Amino acid sequence: MKGDGVMNVLVTGGAGFIGRWVTKKLLDDGHQVWIVDNLSNSSTKNIEEFTYYENFRHFTHEDIKEKGKLEQLFKEHQFDICYHLGASINVQDSIDDPETTFANDTIATFYILELCKKYDTKLVFMSTCMVYDRAEDESGIQEVDPIKPASPYAGSKIAAENMVLSYFYAYGLPVVVVRPFNTYGPFQKTGGEGGVVAIFIHNQLDGKVLNIYGDGTQTRDLLYVEDCADFVVAAGYSDEVNGEIVNAGTGRDIAINDLALLIAKDSSKIQHVEHIHPQSEIPKLLCNFEKAKRLLNWEPKISLEEGIKRTEKWIKSVKG
């Protein structure tokens, strides 16, 4: 990988939940980091602490579909790597308004690709486990397993993935597609657009009932956000994964019913409600991360129980 020393790095969506942890890891590793984010699903509060880092260069409040503004950044700073995390991420929003999701997740990725090609910048593309069909057994989902665009969100990500990989084959651009499984932890939203762990913990702390969509037998492989960030950053550093799709997860799944009980500790505090998008639900999500282990020497460090403790501590701190 070029620039083994200090690199210039751009993080799109860097003020978001996973983006801010990716940014923190890059800063801690000593790189010069720029963020571009339109704050549609994020907050400058997430990155306040970075103002104390000498190597945090700039936050730009801009939409990544603004090609001219984006090109100016690339031209001025000659980025070594672009971690492209900026996206619309809500499944239900994509069902209600597929055009916005396609514009943000697919078309914007094309714009980023063109700039990476022009300025010889490696691209790490953040995809999602939601592109997969269900896990068939306990060996977990591998990167070669079937995909199923069960929502416009998944369809937009698959389309973007294919464009990203085409630039590797057509132009020799160093790219990697990363597919983290369900990520949770501090700085995740605790409201409607948040993840299930954050929402459950927030409601439990407020003495509210935990609502489960459908029958609750659907499973998730829950990846702690700092483990996820370590994985995403490592994919940018390594030439071994150029042109590859790589999963990250824990290799352990848990039914949403069991997750709710783990957090609520009382079945009377749990209720089932009608699913808002059953057609886009994936019944079993379980990650096989052997490829990440082999190529990146990566594996998760934080157990679900420890991750829930850390997340609860953070939610309590922001609630005051």
VENJO-V39696 format. One record per pair of residues at least 12 apart in sequence whose C-alpha atoms are under 8 Angstrom apart, sorted by the first residue. I is the first residue (numbers start at 1). J is the second residue. D is the distance in whole Angstrom. If there is no record, write none. Layout:
I;J;D
I;J;D
This chain:
1;237;7
1;238;6
1;239;6
2;80;7
3;80;7
6;30;6
6;31;5
6;32;7
7;31;5
7;32;6
7;79;7
7;80;6
7;81;8
8;31;6
8;32;5
8;33;6
8;34;8
8;77;7
8;78;7
8;79;5
8;80;5
8;81;7
9;31;7
9;32;6
9;33;5
9;34;6
9;79;5
9;80;6
9;81;5
9;82;6
9;83;8
10;33;6
10;34;5
10;35;6
10;36;8
10;79;6
10;81;6
10;82;5
10;83;6
11;23;7
11;33;7
11;34;6
11;35;5
11;36;6
11;82;6
11;83;5
11;84;6
11;85;7
12;35;6
12;36;5
12;37;6
12;64;8
12;82;8
12;83;6
12;84;5
12;85;5
12;86;5
13;35;7
13;36;6
13;37;5
13;38;8
13;39;8
13;42;8
13;84;7
13;85;5
13;86;4
13;87;7
14;35;5
14;36;7
14;37;6
14;85;7
14;86;7
15;35;7
15;36;8
15;37;6
15;39;7
15;42;6
15;43;6
15;44;6
15;46;6
15;47;6
16;39;8
16;41;7
16;42;4
16;43;7
16;46;7
17;42;7
17;46;8
17;186;8
17;187;6
17;188;5
17;189;8
18;225;6
18;228;8
18;229;7
19;85;6
19;229;8
20;46;6
20;47;6
21;225;7
21;226;6
21;229;6
22;229;5
22;230;7
22;232;7
22;233;6
24;50;8
25;229;7
25;230;7
25;233;7
26;233;7
27;53;7
27;55;7
27;56;7
30;55;7
31;55;6
32;55;5
32;56;6
32;57;6
33;55;7
33;56;5
33;57;6
33;58;7
34;56;7
34;57;5
34;58;5
34;59;6
34;60;8
35;58;6
35;59;5
35;60;6
36;59;6
36;60;5
36;61;6
36;62;6
36;63;8
36;64;7
37;59;8
37;60;6
37;61;5
37;62;6
37;63;6
37;64;7
37;86;7
38;61;5
38;62;5
38;63;5
38;64;8
39;61;7
41;88;8
46;187;7
64;86;8
64;104;8
64;108;6
64;112;8
65;104;7
65;107;8
65;108;5
65;111;7
67;111;7
71;115;7
74;115;7
74;119;7
75;119;7
78;119;7
78;121;8
79;119;8
79;121;6
80;120;7
80;121;5
80;122;6
81;121;5
81;122;5
81;123;6
81;124;8
81;236;7
82;116;8
82;121;7
82;122;6
82;123;5
82;124;6
83;123;6
83;124;5
83;125;6
83;126;8
83;236;8
84;109;8
84;123;7
84;124;6
84;125;5
84;126;6
85;125;7
85;126;5
86;104;8
86;105;8
87;101;8
87;104;6
87;105;5
88;100;8
88;101;5
88;104;6
88;105;6
88;153;8
89;101;8
89;153;7
90;153;7
90;193;7
91;151;7
91;152;7
91;153;6
91;280;8
92;276;8
92;277;7
94;151;7
94;152;5
94;153;5
95;151;6
95;152;6
95;153;8
98;152;6
98;153;8
101;152;7
101;153;6
101;156;7
102;152;7
102;153;8
102;156;5
105;153;8
105;156;6
105;157;6
105;160;7
106;156;6
106;157;7
106;159;6
106;160;5
107;160;8
109;160;6
109;164;8
110;160;7
110;163;7
110;164;8
113;164;7
113;167;8
116;173;8
117;167;8
117;171;8
117;173;6
120;173;7
121;173;8
121;174;8
122;173;7
122;174;5
122;175;6
122;236;7
123;174;7
123;175;5
123;176;7
123;236;8
124;175;6
124;176;5
124;177;6
124;178;7
124;232;8
124;235;7
124;236;6
125;161;7
125;164;7
125;175;7
125;176;6
125;177;5
125;178;6
126;177;6
126;178;5
126;179;7
126;180;8
127;157;6
127;158;8
127;161;7
127;177;6
127;178;6
127;179;5
127;180;7
128;154;8
128;157;7
128;178;7
128;179;5
128;180;6
128;181;7
129;179;5
129;180;6
129;181;5
129;182;7
129;247;8
129;285;8
130;149;8
130;154;6
130;282;8
131;147;5
131;148;6
131;149;6
131;150;8
131;154;5
131;155;7
131;157;7
131;158;7
132;145;8
132;146;6
132;147;4
132;148;5
132;149;7
133;145;8
133;146;6
133;147;5
133;148;5
133;282;7
134;282;6
134;283;6
134;284;5
134;285;6
135;284;5
135;285;6
135;286;6
136;284;8
138;286;7
139;288;7
140;251;7
140;285;8
140;286;5
140;287;5
140;288;5
141;285;8
141;286;6
141;287;5
141;288;5
142;247;7
142;287;7
142;288;5
142;289;7
143;245;6
143;246;6
143;247;7
150;279;7
150;280;5
150;281;8
151;280;6
161;177;7
164;176;8
164;177;8
165;177;8
165;243;6
165;244;8
168;242;8
168;243;6
169;243;8
174;239;8
174;242;5
174;243;7
175;242;5
175;243;6
175;244;8
176;235;7
176;236;8
176;241;6
176;242;5
176;243;5
176;244;5
176;245;6
176;246;8
177;243;8
177;244;6
177;245;5
177;246;6
178;232;7
178;235;8
178;245;6
178;246;5
178;247;6
178;248;8
179;245;7
179;246;6
179;247;5
179;248;6
180;223;8
180;228;7
180;247;6
180;248;5
180;249;6
181;220;8
181;221;6
181;222;7
181;223;6
181;247;7
181;248;6
181;249;5
181;285;8
181;287;7
182;220;7
182;221;6
182;222;5
182;223;6
182;249;8
183;195;8
183;222;6
183;223;5
183;224;6
183;225;6
183;228;7
184;197;6
184;198;7
184;222;7
184;223;6
184;224;5
184;225;5
184;311;8
185;197;8
185;198;7
185;224;6
185;225;5
185;226;8
185;307;7
185;308;7
185;310;7
185;311;5
186;225;8
186;310;7
186;311;5
186;314;6
186;315;7
187;314;8
190;202;6
197;259;8
197;308;8
198;311;7
198;312;8
198;315;8
200;260;7
200;263;7
200;264;8
201;263;6
201;264;8
201;312;6
201;315;8
202;312;8
202;315;7
204;263;7
204;264;6
205;316;8
208;269;7
209;269;5
209;270;6
209;271;7
210;260;7
210;264;8
210;269;6
210;270;5
210;271;6
211;270;6
211;271;5
211;272;6
211;273;6
212;256;7
212;257;7
212;270;7
212;271;6
212;272;5
212;273;6
213;272;6
213;273;5
213;274;6
213;275;5
213;276;7
214;272;6
214;273;6
214;274;5
214;275;5
214;278;8
215;272;7
216;255;7
216;256;5
216;257;5
216;272;7
217;255;5
217;256;6
217;257;6
217;283;7
218;255;5
218;256;6
218;282;7
218;283;4
218;284;6
218;285;8
219;253;6
219;254;5
219;255;4
219;256;6
219;283;6
219;284;5
219;285;6
219;286;8
220;253;5
220;254;6
220;255;7
220;256;7
220;284;7
220;285;5
220;286;6
221;249;6
221;250;6
221;251;7
221;252;6
221;253;4
221;254;7
221;285;6
221;286;5
221;287;6
222;249;7
222;250;7
222;252;8
222;253;7
222;254;8
222;304;7
223;248;8
223;249;5
223;250;6
223;300;8
223;304;8
224;300;8
224;302;6
224;303;8
224;304;7
224;307;6
227;299;8
227;300;5
227;301;7
227;302;7
228;248;7
228;249;8
228;300;8
231;248;7
231;292;8
231;296;8
231;298;6
234;296;7
235;296;7
238;296;7
240;295;6
240;296;8
241;295;7
241;296;8
246;289;8
246;291;7
246;292;6
247;287;7
247;288;7
247;289;6
247;291;7
247;292;7
248;287;7
248;288;8
248;289;5
248;292;7
249;286;8
249;287;5
249;288;7
249;289;6
249;300;7
250;287;7
250;288;8
250;289;7
250;299;8
250;300;6
251;286;6
251;287;5
251;288;6
251;289;7
252;286;6
252;287;7
253;284;8
253;285;7
253;286;5
